[in-house]
Amino acid sequence: MENLPNCPKCNSEYTYEDGNLFVCPECAHEWTLESQEAESEEAVIKDANGNVLSDGDTITVIKDLKVKGSSSVVKQGTKVKNIKLVDGDHDIDCKIDGFGAMKLKSEFVKKI
């Protein structure tokens, strides 16, 4: 028997091949092997040192960052807890004490 990949949505082992698609009979999810590999490569967000970031991590800002629309600056060394990773130009949603909700780029932070 062939060694088919588990469903990326529900992790079912009962997947089958239909032409160039893989199909899950339990959740009806359809995917190609190329799309699954592309999704797993896109999902990786790294900090300035190359460490992989994930939701809930604690990070430190590595340089002074100007706050758009304000004269304030987020200082180097500012500690940010419980980050959330998002898609887009700015990879990280977080709350910074004294500033409130912020979006940061992963290239300006390091994981603690």
C-alpha distance (Angstrom), angle and dihedral (degrees) to the residues before:
residue distance angle dihedral
M1 . . .
E2 3.81 . .
N3 3.77 121.0 .
L4 3.82 101.6 -122.6
P5 3.83 122.4 -177.1
N6 3.79 120.7 -104.3
C7 3.80 117.5 -107.6
P8 3.84 109.5 -83.7
K9 3.81 90.9 -145.6
C10 3.81 104.5 47.5
N11 3.84 100.8 6.8
S12 3.81 92.2 -124.1
E13 3.79 115.2 166.6
Y14 3.82 93.5 -152.2
T15 3.81 96.9 84.6
Y16 3.79 122.2 140.8
E17 3.78 136.9 -165.2
D18 3.81 121.8 -110.6
G19 3.80 109.2 -178.9
N20 3.80 105.5 -57.7
L21 3.83 93.3 -19.6
F22 3.77 130.9 87.9
V23 3.82 114.3 -141.4
C24 3.79 131.2 -161.4
P25 3.82 112.7 -147.2
E26 3.81 92.2 -161.6
C27 3.82 101.2 55.6
A28 3.85 99.7 11.9
H29 3.82 92.1 -124.4
E30 3.82 115.0 157.2
W31 3.80 124.7 -162.4
T32 3.79 144.1 152.9
L33 3.76 123.9 -125.4
E34 3.83 90.3 -118.3
S35 3.82 92.7 54.4
Q36 3.81 91.0 49.4
E37 3.82 91.4 52.2
A38 3.83 91.8 46.7
E39 3.82 91.7 51.0
S40 3.79 92.4 51.0
E41 3.84 91.7 49.4
E42 3.83 93.4 47.8
A43 3.79 93.8 49.5
V44 3.82 94.7 65.2
I45 3.82 113.6 99.0
K46 3.79 117.6 -179.0
D47 3.80 133.0 -166.4
A48 3.82 126.2 -127.5
N49 3.83 91.1 -80.2
G50 3.82 95.0 48.7
N51 3.81 97.0 -103.1
V52 3.80 114.7 144.3
L53 3.81 112.8 -112.9
S54 3.80 125.4 -148.3
D55 3.81 137.0 -178.7
G56 3.80 113.1 -72.6
D57 3.81 96.5 25.3
T58 3.79 123.4 139.0
I59 3.81 115.9 -126.4
T60 3.80 140.0 -179.4
V61 3.81 125.7 -138.6
I62 3.84 109.1 -120.0
K63 3.82 99.4 -160.1
D64 3.80 139.1 21.5
L65 3.82 109.0 -83.1
K66 3.80 123.4 -159.2
V67 3.81 113.9 -133.2
K68 3.79 110.4 -128.7
G69 3.81 112.9 -119.7
S70 3.79 93.1 15.3
S71 3.78 139.9 74.6
S72 3.83 89.6 -128.2
V73 3.79 125.8 110.8
V74 3.80 129.4 -153.0
K75 3.80 101.0 -134.5
Q76 3.77 126.3 -131.7
G77 3.80 110.4 -95.8
T78 3.82 94.7 32.3
K79 3.80 108.2 151.3
V80 3.83 117.2 -136.4
K81 3.81 120.7 -167.9
N82 3.79 131.2 -159.9
I83 3.82 101.6 14.1
K84 3.79 124.8 -169.8
L85 3.81 120.9 -145.7
V86 3.81 117.8 -136.3
D87 3.80 138.3 174.5
G88 3.78 120.3 -104.7
D89 3.78 140.7 58.3
H90 3.81 92.4 -44.7
D91 3.82 109.5 50.4
I92 3.82 100.9 -165.4
D93 3.82 133.2 61.1
C94 3.80 114.0 -166.4
K95 3.78 146.6 142.5
I96 3.79 118.1 -114.3
D97 3.80 119.6 -161.4
G98 3.80 108.9 -111.0
F99 3.82 93.7 16.2
G100 3.81 107.5 51.9
A101 3.80 125.2 -150.1
M102 3.82 114.3 11.9
K103 3.77 141.3 172.0
L104 3.79 116.5 -141.5
K105 3.78 135.4 -174.3
S106 3.79 114.4 -121.4
E107 3.82 91.7 -132.1
F108 3.84 89.9 70.4
V109 3.82 98.0 52.5
K110 3.79 139.2 64.5
K111 3.76 128.8 -152.5
I112 3.80 117.9 -113.8
